[in-house]
Amino acid sequence: MNRRDTLLAVLVASLWGFNFVVIDWGMGSVPPLLFAAIRFTVVAIPACFFVRRPPVPFRTVATVGAFMSLGQFGLLYLSMHLGMPPGLAALVLQAQVVFTIVIAAVVLRERPSRAQVAGVALGVLGLAVVALGRGGHVPAAALVLCVAAGLSWGIGNVVSRASRAPGGLALTVWSATIVPVPLLALSLLVDGPAAVGHGLTHLGWDGAASTVYTAGLCSLVGYAIFNRLLSKYPSGNVVPWVLLAPVVAMAASWALLGEVPGTAEIAGAILLVISVLIAQRPARSPRVAALDPQIAPSRTLKGVPARP
């Protein structure tokens, strides 16, 4: 990735890391599925009236929305509602990095480089170190839902990558159009009409501010950039950057919620940063590989046979 796109990837990871604290802060008395439905209503309307639909089949757009938005955030908001702490949610959700690279390797034949495999492996180790450092008990249902959210995100990443839809904003806006109605229906079914009515009338300024941040910065800006990067680069070049989100989430929780990180959490955060740097090491050029007898002893360079 060039320098500009690298900085954009860091910006997205920062926006998404702070997102977990904002969600936890703004949810309040609003049922989680309803809160997610409100978020994606703001993402889709009125933007869909001004942004042209991406030039790909609508079933592709709908599939991206179903997995990257509906599945991921419906499951994530439920997980946090059931007791998953914001900082830990940011960690567990990063299972999407592994899911994305594995699914892309199988479906799209995008084989990750050795550096990417090493970087992701180190990132998983860093996540484990931070998770152990946080300690405490998390409800099993909340943990399972958060992992499922990561899987849904990973599938959505691969579908977005396969679509090669130009313009990340158009894909973000139009894929969001399929999200609000199913989430609202699920909220009515799970929480009941009374809870939904109470949530709509008691959203409050904190819920409104949280919705503006999550819909405006995280979805319209963050996913627009992320989808554009996925259309431009292989998944293995893009998704490891999201491993920086838990580092930002821990820093935000420390600054705003008073959750002071321990030694293990700081060590894990350092491992996460190093893992991203390793994963982004550029591969050697084909010319260098052709000249390396250990890599390609039988290849030729400009028609000249390689020496035995």
TORKE-799302 format. One record per residue (C-alpha): residue number from 0; residue in one letter; x, y, z. Coordinates in Angstrom, 1 decimal. Each point is the difference from the previous one (the first is absolute). Example, Ala and Ser with C-alpha at 12.3 -4.5 7.8 and 13.67 -1.06 7.14 Angstrom:
<nodes>
n  res  x  y  z
0  a  12.3  -4.5  7.8
1  s  1.4  3.4  -0.7
</nodes>
This chain:
<nodes>
n  res  x  y  z
0  m  0.0  0.0  0.0
1  n  1.2  3.5  -0.8
2  r  0.6  2.6  2.7
3  r  -3.4  1.7  -0.5
4  d  -2.0  -3.2  0.2
5  t  2.1  -1.1  3.0
6  l  -1.0  3.2  1.9
7  l  -3.6  -0.6  -1.0
8  a  0.1  -3.5  1.4
9  v  1.4  1.3  3.3
10  l  -2.7  2.7  0.1
11  v  -2.7  -2.7  -0.5
12  a  1.5  -2.2  2.8
13  s  0.0  3.0  2.3
14  l  -3.6  0.9  -0.8
15  w  -1.1  -3.6  0.6
16  g  2.0  -0.4  3.2
17  f  -1.7  3.1  1.6
18  n  -3.3  -1.4  -1.3
19  f  -0.3  -2.6  2.7
20  v  0.1  2.5  2.8
21  v  -2.6  2.2  -1.8
22  i  -2.4  -2.9  -0.5
23  d  0.2  -1.0  3.7
24  w  -0.5  3.7  1.0
25  g  -2.9  0.7  -2.2
26  m  -2.0  -3.3  0.2
27  g  -1.5  0.9  3.4
28  s  -3.6  -1.1  0.2
29  v  -0.4  -0.6  -3.7
30  p  -0.3  -3.7  -1.0
31  p  3.2  -1.0  -1.9
32  l  -1.7  -1.2  -3.2
33  l  -2.0  3.2  -0.1
34  f  3.1  2.0  0.6
35  a  1.7  -1.7  -3.0
36  a  -3.1  0.5  -2.1
37  i  0.1  3.8  0.7
38  r  3.6  0.1  -0.9
39  f  -0.4  -1.5  -3.4
40  t  -3.1  2.0  -0.7
41  v  2.1  3.1  0.4
42  v  2.7  -1.6  -2.3
43  a  -2.5  -0.8  -2.8
44  i  -2.3  3.0  0.1
45  p  0.2  2.5  -1.5
46  a  3.3  -1.0  -1.6
47  c  -1.5  -2.6  -2.3
48  f  -1.9  2.8  -1.7
49  f  3.2  1.8  -0.9
50  v  2.5  -2.8  -0.5
51  r  -0.3  -2.1  -3.1
52  r  -0.3  -3.8  0.5
53  p  3.3  -1.8  -0.7
54  p  0.2  -1.7  -3.4
55  v  -0.3  -3.5  1.3
56  p  -3.0  -2.3  0.4
57  f  -2.2  1.0  2.9
58  r  0.2  -3.6  1.4
59  t  3.7  0.7  0.5
60  v  -0.7  3.3  1.7
61  a  -2.7  -1.7  2.2
62  t  2.5  -2.8  0.9
63  v  2.6  2.5  1.1
64  g  -2.7  1.7  2.1
65  a  -1.2  -3.3  1.5
66  f  3.4  -1.1  1.2
67  m  2.1  3.2  0.5
68  s  -2.8  2.0  1.6
69  l  -3.1  -1.9  1.0
70  g  1.8  -3.1  1.3
71  q  3.0  1.6  1.4
72  f  -1.6  2.9  1.9
73  g  -3.2  -1.9  1.0
74  l  2.1  -2.6  1.7
75  l  2.5  2.5  1.4
76  y  -2.7  2.2  1.6
77  l  -1.7  -3.1  1.5
78  s  3.4  -1.2  1.3
79  m  0.7  3.3  1.7
80  h  -3.5  0.1  1.4
81  l  0.5  -3.4  1.6
82  g  3.2  1.2  1.8
83  m  2.9  0.1  -2.5
84  p  2.2  2.9  1.1
85  p  0.9  2.6  -2.7
86  g  3.7  -0.6  0.1
87  l  -0.3  -3.8  -0.1
88  a  -2.6  0.2  -2.7
89  a  2.5  1.9  -2.1
90  l  2.5  -2.9  0.5
91  v  -2.3  -2.9  -0.6
92  l  -1.5  1.6  -3.1
93  q  3.5  0.0  -1.6
94  a  -0.5  -3.7  -0.6
95  q  -1.3  1.4  -3.3
96  v  3.6  0.5  -1.1
97  v  0.7  -3.7  0.0
98  f  -3.4  -0.8  -1.4
99  t  0.4  2.4  -2.9
100  i  3.5  -1.2  -1.0
101  v  -1.0  -3.7  0.2
102  i  -3.3  0.5  -1.9
103  a  1.7  2.2  -2.6
104  a  2.8  -2.7  -0.5
105  v  -2.7  -2.7  -0.6
106  v  -2.6  1.9  -2.0
107  l  2.1  2.7  -1.8
108  r  3.3  -1.9  -0.2
109  e  1.8  2.9  1.7
110  r  2.8  -1.8  1.7
111  p  1.5  2.1  2.8
112  s  3.7  0.7  0.0
113  r  2.3  -1.4  2.7
114  a  0.2  3.4  1.6
115  q  -3.8  0.3  0.1
116  v  -0.3  -3.4  1.6
117  a  2.7  0.8  2.5
118  g  -1.5  3.4  0.8
119  v  -3.6  -1.4  0.5
120  a  1.4  -2.9  2.2
121  l  1.8  2.6  2.1
122  g  -3.2  2.1  0.1
123  v  -2.0  -3.0  1.3
124  l  2.6  -0.5  2.7
125  g  -0.3  3.7  0.9
126  l  -3.7  -0.3  0.2
127  a  0.3  -3.0  2.3
128  v  2.5  1.8  2.2
129  v  -2.3  3.0  0.4
130  a  -3.1  -2.2  0.6
131  l  1.8  -1.9  2.8
132  g  1.2  3.3  1.4
133  r  -3.5  1.4  0.2
134  g  -1.1  -3.0  2.1
135  g  -3.6  -0.2  1.3
136  h  -2.8  -2.2  -1.1
137  v  -2.0  0.7  -3.1
138  p  -3.4  -1.8  -0.6
139  a  0.4  -2.8  -2.5
140  a  -2.9  1.2  -2.1
141  a  1.6  3.4  -0.4
142  l  3.4  -1.5  -1.0
143  v  -1.6  -2.3  -2.6
144  l  -2.0  2.8  -1.5
145  c  3.1  2.2  -0.2
146  v  1.9  -2.7  -1.8
147  a  -2.9  -0.5  -2.4
148  a  0.0  3.7  -0.7
149  g  3.6  -0.3  -1.0
150  l  -0.8  -2.9  -2.3
151  s  -2.8  2.0  -1.6
152  w  2.3  2.9  -0.5
153  g  2.6  -2.2  -1.6
154  i  -2.5  -1.4  -2.5
155  g  -1.1  3.5  -0.8
156  n  3.6  1.1  -0.6
157  v  0.5  -2.8  -2.5
158  v  -3.3  0.7  -1.9
159  s  1.0  3.7  -0.1
160  r  3.4  -0.9  -1.3
161  a  -1.4  -2.3  -2.7
162  s  -2.5  2.6  -1.2
163  r  2.8  2.5  -0.9
164  a  -2.7  2.6  0.3
165  p  1.5  3.5  -0.8
166  g  -0.6  2.7  2.5
167  g  -0.1  -1.3  3.6
168  l  -2.7  2.6  1.0
169  a  -2.6  -1.3  -2.4
170  l  0.4  -3.6  1.2
171  t  -0.1  1.1  3.6
172  v  -3.2  2.1  -0.4
173  w  -1.9  -2.4  -2.2
174  s  0.9  -3.1  2.0
175  a  -1.4  1.8  3.1
176  t  -3.4  0.2  -1.6
177  i  -0.8  -3.6  0.8
178  v  1.0  0.2  3.7
179  p  -2.5  2.1  1.9
180  v  -3.3  -1.9  -0.7
181  p  1.4  -3.5  1.0
182  l  1.6  1.5  3.1
183  l  -3.2  1.8  1.0
184  a  -2.0  -3.2  -0.6
185  l  2.4  -2.0  2.2
186  s  -0.2  2.7  2.7
187  l  -3.8  -0.1  0.0
188  l  0.2  -3.8  0.2
189  v  2.7  -0.2  2.7
190  d  -0.6  3.1  2.1
191  g  -3.7  0.6  -0.6
192  p  -1.9  3.0  -1.3
193  a  -0.1  1.7  3.4
194  a  3.9  -0.1  0.3
195  v  0.4  1.3  -3.6
196  g  -2.5  2.8  0.6
197  h  1.8  1.0  3.2
198  g  3.4  -0.1  -1.7
199  l  -1.2  2.3  -2.8
200  t  -1.4  2.5  2.4
201  h  3.0  -0.1  2.4
202  l  2.9  0.0  -2.4
203  g  1.4  3.0  1.7
204  w  2.8  2.3  -1.1
205  d  2.7  -2.6  0.8
206  g  -1.7  -2.5  -2.2
207  a  -0.4  2.6  -2.8
208  a  3.7  1.0  0.3
209  s  1.0  -3.7  -0.1
210  t  -2.1  -0.6  -3.1
211  v  1.5  3.0  -1.8
212  y  3.5  -1.3  0.8
213  t  -0.6  -3.7  -0.9
214  a  -2.1  0.8  -3.1
215  g  2.0  3.0  -1.3
216  l  3.6  -0.7  0.9
217  c  0.1  -3.7  0.4
218  s  -2.3  -1.1  -2.8
219  l  -0.2  2.7  -2.6
220  v  3.7  1.0  0.3
221  g  1.6  -3.1  1.5
222  y  -1.7  -2.7  -2.1
223  a  0.1  2.2  -3.2
224  i  3.8  0.1  0.4
225  f  0.2  -3.7  1.0
226  n  -2.1  -1.2  -2.9
227  r  2.0  2.1  -2.4
228  l  3.3  -1.5  1.3
229  l  -1.5  -3.5  -0.3
230  s  -0.9  0.7  -3.6
231  k  3.6  1.2  -0.7
232  y  2.2  -2.5  2.0
233  p  -0.1  -3.6  1.0
234  s  -1.8  -0.7  3.3
235  g  3.3  -1.0  1.7
236  n  1.3  3.5  -0.6
237  v  -3.0  1.8  1.5
238  v  -1.5  -1.9  2.9
239  p  3.1  -0.3  2.2
240  w  -0.1  3.8  0.5
241  v  -3.3  -0.5  2.0
242  l  2.1  -1.8  2.7
243  l  0.9  3.6  1.1
244  a  -3.6  0.6  1.0
245  p  0.3  -1.8  3.4
246  v  3.0  2.1  0.8
247  v  -2.0  3.1  -0.6
248  a  -3.0  -1.4  1.9
249  m  2.2  -0.7  3.0
250  a  1.5  3.5  -0.1
251  a  -3.5  1.5  -0.3
252  s  -1.3  -2.2  2.9
253  w  3.0  1.2  2.1
254  a  -0.5  3.6  -0.8
255  l  -3.8  0.2  0.2
256  l  -1.1  -2.9  2.2
257  g  2.9  -0.2  2.4
258  e  0.9  -3.6  -1.0
259  v  3.7  0.0  0.6
260  p  1.8  -2.7  -2.1
261  g  2.2  -2.5  1.8
262  t  3.4  -1.3  -1.0
263  a  -1.4  -2.8  -2.1
264  e  -2.4  2.3  -1.8
265  i  2.9  2.4  -0.8
266  a  2.1  -2.9  -1.2
267  g  -2.8  -1.3  -2.2
268  a  -0.6  3.4  -1.5
269  i  3.7  0.2  -0.9
270  l  -0.2  -3.4  -1.6
271  l  -3.1  1.2  -2.0
272  v  1.9  3.0  -1.4
273  i  3.0  -2.1  -0.9
274  s  -2.2  -2.6  -1.7
275  v  -1.5  2.6  -2.3
276  l  3.4  1.3  -0.9
277  i  1.2  -3.6  -0.8
278  a  -3.1  -0.8  -2.0
279  q  0.6  3.1  -2.2
280  r  3.5  -0.8  -0.9
281  p  0.3  0.2  -3.8
282  a  0.6  -3.2  -1.8
283  r  3.2  -0.3  -2.1
284  s  -0.5  1.1  -3.6
285  p  -0.3  -2.6  -2.7
286  r  3.4  1.1  -1.3
287  v  1.7  -0.7  3.3
288  a  -1.8  -3.3  0.3
289  a  1.1  -1.0  -3.4
290  l  3.7  0.8  0.8
291  d  -0.2  -2.0  3.3
292  p  1.0  -3.6  -0.8
293  q  -1.6  -1.2  3.2
294  i  -3.4  1.3  -1.1
295  a  0.0  -0.7  -3.7
296  p  3.0  -2.1  -1.1
297  s  -1.6  -1.0  -3.3
298  r  -1.5  3.4  -1.0
299  t  1.6  2.1  -2.7
300  l  0.6  3.8  -0.1
301  k  -0.6  1.7  -3.3
302  g  0.5  -3.4  -1.8
303  v  3.4  -0.7  1.6
304  p  0.0  -3.4  1.7
305  a  0.8  -0.1  3.7
306  r  3.4  -1.4  0.9
307  p  0.0  -3.4  1.6
</nodes>
